[in-house]
């Protein structure tokens, strides 16, 4: 195999790996719960968060935009759901 072919294959492999890495990081985004000192994947957490908003009569808001006190209230509620 020539040097040019190897370089082309290496470029393709790098593109595939980097794309997989970037989308993998996005899909599996999560949050650290500082009160219980654990991590939560948001893809799993999202349905619970929606239920919490409904049960506590809150309008929808992105979790990271909520005040720290509301985030703490969510994590307390969430850990009681197990």
The first five atom37 places (N, CA, C, CB, O) and aatype in JSON, in Angstrom:
{
  "aatype": [20, 20, 20, 20, 20, 20, 20, 20, 20, 20, 20, 20, 20, 20, 20, 20, 20, 20, 20, 20, 20, 20, 20, 20, 20, 20, 20, 20, 20, 20, 20, 20, 20, 20, 20, 20, 20, 20, 20, 20, 20, 20, 20, 20, 20, 20, 20, 20, 20, 20, 20, 20, 20, 20, 20, 20, 20, 20, 20, 20, 20, 20, 20, 20, 20, 20, 20, 20, 20, 20, 20, 20, 20, 20, 20, 20, 20, 20, 20, 20, 20, 20],
  "atom_mask": [
    [1, 1, 1, 1, 1],
    [1, 1, 1, 1, 1],
    [1, 1, 1, 1, 1],
    [1, 1, 1, 1, 1],
    [1, 1, 1, 1, 1],
    [1, 1, 1, 1, 1],
    [1, 1, 1, 1, 1],
    [1, 1, 1, 1, 1],
    [1, 1, 1, 1, 1],
    [1, 1, 1, 1, 1],
    [1, 1, 1, 1, 1],
    [1, 1, 1, 1, 1],
    [1, 1, 1, 1, 1],
    [1, 1, 1, 1, 1],
    [1, 1, 1, 1, 1],
    [1, 1, 1, 1, 1],
    [1, 1, 1, 1, 1],
    [1, 1, 1, 1, 1],
    [1, 1, 1, 1, 1],
    [1, 1, 1, 1, 1],
    [1, 1, 1, 1, 1],
    [1, 1, 1, 1, 1],
    [1, 1, 1, 1, 1],
    [1, 1, 1, 1, 1],
    [1, 1, 1, 1, 1],
    [1, 1, 1, 1, 1],
    [1, 1, 1, 1, 1],
    [1, 1, 1, 1, 1],
    [1, 1, 1, 1, 1],
    [1, 1, 1, 1, 1],
    [1, 1, 1, 1, 1],
    [1, 1, 1, 1, 1],
    [1, 1, 1, 1, 1],
    [1, 1, 1, 1, 1],
    [1, 1, 1, 1, 1],
    [1, 1, 1, 1, 1],
    [1, 1, 1, 1, 1],
    [1, 1, 1, 1, 1],
    [1, 1, 1, 1, 1],
    [1, 1, 1, 1, 1],
    [1, 1, 1, 1, 1],
    [1, 1, 1, 1, 1],
    [1, 1, 1, 1, 1],
    [1, 1, 1, 1, 1],
    [1, 1, 1, 1, 1],
    [1, 1, 1, 1, 1],
    [1, 1, 1, 1, 1],
    [1, 1, 1, 1, 1],
    [1, 1, 1, 1, 1],
    [1, 1, 1, 1, 1],
    [1, 1, 1, 1, 1],
    [1, 1, 1, 1, 1],
    [1, 1, 1, 1, 1],
    [1, 1, 1, 1, 1],
    [1, 1, 1, 1, 1],
    [1, 1, 1, 1, 1],
    [1, 1, 1, 1, 1],
    [1, 1, 1, 1, 1],
    [1, 1, 1, 1, 1],
    [1, 1, 1, 1, 1],
    [1, 1, 1, 1, 1],
    [1, 1, 1, 1, 1],
    [1, 1, 1, 1, 1],
    [1, 1, 1, 1, 1],
    [1, 1, 1, 1, 1],
    [1, 1, 1, 1, 1],
    [1, 1, 1, 1, 1],
    [1, 1, 1, 1, 1],
    [1, 1, 1, 1, 1],
    [1, 1, 1, 1, 1],
    [1, 1, 1, 1, 1],
    [1, 1, 1, 1, 1],
    [1, 1, 1, 1, 1],
    [1, 1, 1, 1, 1],
    [1, 1, 1, 1, 1],
    [1, 1, 1, 1, 1],
    [1, 1, 1, 1, 1],
    [1, 1, 1, 1, 1],
    [1, 1, 1, 1, 1],
    [1, 1, 1, 1, 1],
    [1, 1, 1, 1, 1],
    [1, 1, 1, 1, 1]
  ],
  "atom_positions": [
    [[0.86, -1.18, 0.0], [0.0, 0.0, 0.0], [0.9, 1.23, 0.0], [-0.97, 0.0, 1.23], [1.88, 1.31, 0.74]],
    [[0.56, 2.18, -0.83], [1.4, 3.37, -0.95], [1.18, 4.31, 0.23], [1.09, 4.1, -2.27], [0.2, 4.21, 0.97]],
    [[2.12, 5.21, 0.38], [2.06, 6.22, 1.45], [0.79, 7.06, 1.34], [3.3, 7.12, 1.4], [0.17, 7.37, 2.35]],
    [[0.41, 7.44, 0.12], [-0.79, 8.26, -0.1], [-2.05, 7.51, 0.32], [-0.9, 8.67, -1.59], [-2.94, 8.09, 0.94]],
    [[-2.13, 6.22, -0.01], [-3.29, 5.42, 0.39], [-3.38, 5.29, 1.91], [-3.22, 4.03, -0.24], [-4.46, 5.38, 2.49]],
    [[-2.24, 5.08, 2.54], [-2.22, 4.96, 4.02], [-2.67, 6.26, 4.67], [-0.81, 4.58, 4.52], [-3.42, 6.27, 5.65]],
    [[-2.19, 7.37, 4.1], [-2.57, 8.66, 4.64], [-4.08, 8.89, 4.48], [-1.79, 9.78, 3.96], [-4.72, 9.43, 5.38]],
    [[-4.63, 8.5, 3.36], [-6.07, 8.63, 3.12], [-6.88, 7.79, 4.09], [-6.4, 8.23, 1.7], [-7.88, 8.25, 4.64]],
    [[-6.45, 6.55, 4.3], [-7.13, 5.67, 5.26], [-7.05, 6.22, 6.68], [-6.54, 4.26, 5.22], [-8.02, 6.16, 7.44]],
    [[-5.89, 6.76, 7.02], [-5.72, 7.35, 8.35], [-6.66, 8.55, 8.53], [-4.25, 7.77, 8.57], [-7.23, 8.73, 9.61]],
    [[-6.8, 9.36, 7.51], [-7.69, 10.53, 7.58], [-9.15, 10.1, 7.74], [-7.54, 11.41, 6.32], [-9.89, 10.69, 8.52]],
    [[-9.55, 9.07, 7.01], [-10.92, 8.56, 7.13], [-11.15, 7.99, 8.52], [-11.19, 7.49, 6.06], [-12.19, 8.26, 9.14]],
    [[-10.2, 7.21, 9.01], [-10.34, 6.63, 10.36], [-10.43, 7.73, 11.41], [-9.15, 5.69, 10.67], [-11.24, 7.64, 12.34]],
    [[-9.6, 8.76, 11.28], [-9.63, 9.87, 12.25], [-10.97, 10.58, 12.21], [-8.48, 10.86, 11.96], [-11.49, 10.97, 13.25]],
    [[-11.54, 10.76, 11.03], [-12.84, 11.41, 10.9], [-13.93, 10.59, 11.58], [-13.19, 11.65, 9.42], [-14.79, 11.14, 12.27]],
    [[-13.91, 9.29, 11.38], [-14.92, 8.41, 11.99], [-14.79, 8.41, 13.51], [-14.78, 6.97, 11.46], [-15.79, 8.52, 14.22]],
    [[-13.57, 8.27, 13.99], [-13.35, 8.24, 15.45], [-13.75, 9.57, 16.09], [-11.88, 7.92, 15.77], [-14.41, 9.58, 17.12]],
    [[-13.35, 10.68, 15.47], [-13.68, 11.98, 16.08], [-15.18, 12.23, 16.06], [-12.95, 13.11, 15.34], [-15.71, 12.79, 17.01]],
    [[-15.88, 11.84, 14.99], [-17.33, 12.0, 14.93], [-18.01, 11.18, 16.0], [-17.86, 11.6, 13.55], [-18.92, 11.66, 16.68]],
    [[-17.57, 9.95, 16.17], [-18.13, 9.08, 17.2], [-17.89, 9.66, 18.58], [-17.54, 7.68, 17.1], [-18.79, 9.65, 19.43]],
    [[-16.7, 10.16, 18.82], [-16.37, 10.73, 20.12], [-17.22, 11.96, 20.42], [-14.88, 11.1, 20.19], [-17.75, 12.1, 21.52]],
    [[-17.35, 12.85, 19.43], [-18.12, 14.08, 19.64], [-19.58, 13.78, 19.9], [-17.98, 15.02, 18.43], [-20.16, 14.32, 20.85]],
    [[-20.21, 12.94, 19.09], [-21.62, 12.64, 19.31], [-21.81, 11.81, 20.56], [-22.21, 11.9, 18.1], [-22.83, 11.94, 21.24]],
    [[-20.86, 10.96, 20.88], [-20.96, 10.17, 22.12], [-20.98, 11.06, 23.34], [-19.8, 9.19, 22.21], [-21.73, 10.81, 24.28]],
    [[-20.17, 12.08, 23.34], [-20.13, 13.0, 24.47], [-21.42, 13.8, 24.58], [-18.94, 13.95, 24.35], [-21.87, 14.1, 25.68]],
    [[-22.0, 14.14, 23.46], [-23.24, 14.92, 23.47], [-24.41, 14.07, 23.94], [-23.52, 15.49, 22.08], [-25.21, 14.52, 24.76]],
    [[-24.52, 12.87, 23.43], [-25.65, 12.01, 23.74], [-25.64, 11.61, 25.2], [-25.64, 10.77, 22.85], [-26.69, 11.5, 25.82]],
    [[-24.46, 11.39, 25.76], [-24.37, 10.89, 27.12], [-24.06, 12.0, 28.13], [-23.32, 9.82, 27.21], [-23.45, 11.76, 29.17]],
    [[-24.49, 13.21, 27.81], [-24.26, 14.32, 28.73], [-24.95, 14.03, 30.05], [-24.77, 15.65, 28.13], [-26.0, 13.39, 30.1]],
    [[-24.36, 14.5, 31.1], [-24.93, 14.24, 32.4], [-24.69, 15.37, 33.37], [-24.39, 12.97, 32.96], [-24.08, 16.39, 33.04]],
    [[-25.17, 15.16, 34.57], [-25.03, 16.14, 35.63], [-24.48, 15.47, 36.87], [-26.38, 16.81, 35.95], [-24.74, 14.3, 37.14]],
    [[-23.7, 16.23, 37.61], [-23.18, 15.77, 38.89], [-24.09, 16.34, 39.97], [-21.69, 16.22, 39.1], [-24.35, 17.54, 40.01]],
    [[-24.56, 15.46, 40.84], [-25.4, 15.87, 41.96], [-24.48, 16.09, 43.15], [-26.51, 14.8, 42.28], [-24.03, 15.12, 43.76]],
    [[-24.19, 17.35, 43.51], [-23.24, 17.61, 44.58], [-23.76, 17.25, 45.98], [-22.86, 19.06, 44.56], [-22.98, 17.11, 46.92]],
    [[-25.06, 17.11, 46.1], [-25.64, 16.81, 47.41], [-25.53, 15.33, 47.74], [-27.11, 17.24, 47.45], [-25.29, 14.95, 48.89]],
    [[-25.7, 14.49, 46.72], [-25.59, 13.05, 46.91], [-24.28, 12.51, 46.33], [-26.77, 12.34, 46.26], [-24.0, 11.31, 46.41]],
    [[-23.5, 13.4, 45.76], [-22.2, 13.08, 45.19], [-22.25, 11.92, 44.2], [-21.22, 12.76, 46.3], [-21.48, 10.96, 44.3]],
    [[-23.17, 12.02, 43.25], [-23.24, 11.02, 42.2], [-23.54, 11.68, 40.86], [-24.31, 9.96, 42.53], [-23.9, 12.85, 40.8]],
    [[-23.37, 10.9, 39.81], [-23.57, 11.4, 38.45], [-24.85, 10.82, 37.88], [-22.36, 11.06, 37.55], [-25.22, 9.68, 38.18]],
    [[-25.52, 11.61, 37.04], [-26.76, 11.18, 36.39], [-26.66, 11.48, 34.91], [-27.99, 11.88, 37.01], [-26.33, 12.61, 34.53]],
    [[-26.93, 10.5, 34.07], [-26.98, 10.73, 32.63], [-28.32, 11.4, 32.33], [-26.81, 9.4, 31.81], [-29.37, 10.91, 32.74]],
    [[-28.28, 12.51, 31.61], [-29.5, 13.28, 31.39], [-30.51, 12.53, 30.53], [-29.17, 14.61, 30.75], [-31.71, 12.74, 30.67]],
    [[-30.03, 11.66, 29.65], [-30.95, 10.89, 28.82], [-31.86, 10.02, 29.69], [-30.17, 10.02, 27.8], [-33.01, 9.76, 29.32]],
    [[-31.37, 9.57, 30.82], [-32.16, 8.79, 31.77], [-32.95, 9.72, 32.68], [-31.26, 7.87, 32.62], [-34.07, 9.41, 33.08]],
    [[-32.37, 10.84, 33.0], [-32.93, 11.77, 33.98], [-34.1, 12.58, 33.44], [-31.86, 12.71, 34.46], [-34.99, 12.96, 34.2]],
    [[-34.11, 12.85, 32.16], [-35.08, 13.78, 31.56], [-36.55, 13.45, 31.86], [-34.88, 13.81, 30.09], [-37.3, 14.36, 32.19]],
    [[-36.99, 12.19, 31.75], [-38.4, 11.91, 32.08], [-38.74, 12.2, 33.55], [-38.71, 10.44, 31.77], [-39.83, 12.68, 33.86]],
    [[-37.8, 11.92, 34.44], [-38.02, 12.22, 35.86], [-38.11, 13.72, 36.07], [-36.88, 11.62, 36.73], [-38.95, 14.2, 36.84]],
    [[-37.25, 14.46, 35.38], [-37.25, 15.91, 35.52], [-38.59, 16.5, 35.07], [-36.1, 16.53, 34.72], [-39.14, 17.39, 35.72]],
    [[-39.12, 16.0, 33.95], [-40.42, 16.44, 33.48], [-41.52, 16.13, 34.47], [-40.74, 15.8, 32.14], [-42.42, 16.94, 34.7]],
    [[-41.45, 14.95, 35.07], [-42.45, 14.57, 36.08], [-42.35, 15.47, 37.31], [-42.25, 13.1, 36.5], [-43.37, 15.88, 37.87]],
    [[-41.12, 15.79, 37.72], [-40.92, 16.7, 38.86], [-41.51, 18.07, 38.57], [-39.42, 16.83, 39.18], [-42.17, 18.65, 39.43]],
    [[-41.28, 18.58, 37.37], [-41.85, 19.89, 37.02], [-43.37, 19.85, 37.11], [-41.41, 20.3, 35.6], [-44.0, 20.78, 37.61]],
    [[-43.97, 18.76, 36.61], [-45.43, 18.63, 36.65], [-45.95, 18.51, 38.07], [-45.87, 17.42, 35.82], [-46.87, 19.22, 38.47]],
    [[-45.36, 17.6, 38.84], [-45.83, 17.35, 40.21], [-45.65, 18.55, 41.13], [-45.12, 16.16, 40.79], [-46.42, 18.73, 42.07]],
    [[-44.63, 19.35, 40.86], [-44.38, 20.51, 41.73], [-44.91, 21.8, 41.12], [-42.89, 20.65, 42.0], [-44.63, 22.9, 41.61]],
    [[-45.69, 21.67, 40.03], [-46.36, 22.8, 39.38], [-45.39, 23.89, 38.95], [-47.4, 23.39, 40.32], [-45.63, 25.08, 39.15]],
    [[-44.28, 23.46, 38.35], [-43.3, 24.41, 37.83], [-43.42, 24.47, 36.31], [-41.85, 24.02, 38.25], [-43.75, 23.47, 35.67]],
    [[-43.16, 25.63, 35.76], [-43.11, 25.74, 34.3], [-41.81, 25.08, 33.83], [-43.2, 27.24, 33.82], [-40.85, 24.98, 34.59]],
    [[-41.8, 24.65, 32.57], [-40.59, 23.99, 32.06], [-39.45, 24.99, 31.94], [-40.87, 23.33, 30.71], [-39.63, 26.1, 31.45]],
    [[-38.31, 24.57, 32.38], [-37.09, 25.37, 32.29], [-35.93, 24.39, 32.23], [-36.95, 26.37, 33.52], [-35.96, 23.35, 32.87]],
    [[-34.92, 24.72, 31.47], [-33.75, 23.87, 31.41], [-33.16, 23.75, 32.81], [-32.69, 24.43, 30.41], [-33.09, 24.72, 33.55]],
    [[-32.73, 22.54, 33.16], [-32.22, 22.29, 34.5], [-31.07, 23.23, 34.85], [-31.76, 20.85, 34.63], [-31.03, 23.8, 35.94]],
    [[-30.14, 23.39, 33.92], [-28.97, 24.22, 34.21], [-29.32, 25.7, 34.38], [-27.95, 24.07, 33.11], [-28.51, 26.47, 34.89]],
    [[-30.52, 26.11, 33.96], [-30.96, 27.49, 34.1], [-31.66, 27.74, 35.43], [-31.89, 27.87, 32.96], [-31.88, 28.88, 35.82]],
    [[-32.01, 26.66, 36.13], [-32.72, 26.81, 37.41], [-31.78, 27.31, 38.5], [-33.34, 25.47, 37.83], [-30.57, 27.11, 38.43]],
    [[-32.36, 27.97, 39.48], [-31.58, 28.42, 40.64], [-31.04, 27.2, 41.37], [-32.45, 29.3, 41.59], [-31.63, 26.12, 41.32]],
    [[-29.93, 27.38, 42.05], [-29.29, 26.28, 42.78], [-30.25, 25.63, 43.78], [-28.03, 26.78, 43.51], [-30.23, 24.42, 43.97]],
    [[-31.08, 26.44, 44.42], [-32.04, 25.9, 45.4], [-33.04, 24.95, 44.71], [-32.8, 27.06, 46.09], [-33.36, 23.9, 45.26]],
    [[-33.51, 25.32, 43.54], [-34.44, 24.45, 42.81], [-33.73, 23.19, 42.33], [-35.05, 25.2, 41.61], [-34.32, 22.1, 42.33]],
    [[-32.48, 23.31, 41.91], [-31.72, 22.12, 41.52], [-31.59, 21.17, 42.7], [-30.33, 22.52, 40.98], [-31.74, 19.96, 42.55]],
    [[-31.3, 21.73, 43.88], [-31.19, 20.9, 45.08], [-32.53, 20.22, 45.39], [-30.74, 21.75, 46.28], [-32.55, 19.03, 45.73]],
    [[-33.63, 20.95, 45.26], [-34.96, 20.38, 45.49], [-35.22, 19.22, 44.52], [-36.05, 21.45, 45.34], [-35.79, 18.2, 44.9]],
    [[-34.8, 19.41, 43.27], [-34.99, 18.33, 42.29], [-34.21, 17.1, 42.71], [-34.55, 18.79, 40.89], [-34.75, 15.99, 42.72]],
    [[-32.93, 17.27, 43.06], [-32.12, 16.1, 43.42], [-32.68, 15.39, 44.65], [-30.66, 16.51, 43.67], [-32.65, 14.16, 44.71]],
    [[-33.17, 16.13, 45.61], [-33.79, 15.51, 46.79], [-35.01, 14.7, 46.37], [-34.18, 16.58, 47.84], [-35.18, 13.55, 46.79]],
    [[-35.87, 15.29, 45.54], [-37.05, 14.59, 45.05], [-36.64, 13.36, 44.26], [-37.9, 15.52, 44.17], [-37.22, 12.28, 44.43]],
    [[-35.65, 13.52, 43.42], [-35.22, 12.42, 42.54], [-34.69, 11.23, 43.33], [-34.15, 12.91, 41.58], [-34.98, 10.09, 42.98]],
    [[-33.94, 11.48, 44.36], [-33.39, 10.37, 45.15], [-34.45, 9.66, 45.98], [-32.3, 10.88, 46.05], [-34.24, 8.53, 46.42]],
    [[-35.57, 10.3, 46.18], [-36.67, 9.62, 46.86], [-37.47, 8.73, 45.91], [-37.6, 10.64, 47.51], [-38.33, 7.97, 46.36]],
    [[-37.19, 8.81, 44.6], [-37.93, 8.04, 43.6], [-37.4, 6.62, 43.43], [-37.89, 8.76, 42.27], [-38.07, 5.79, 42.83]],
    [[-36.23, 6.33, 43.93], [-35.65, 4.99, 43.74], [-36.39, 3.94, 44.49], [-34.22, 4.97, 44.16], [-36.02, 2.76, 44.43]]
  ]
}
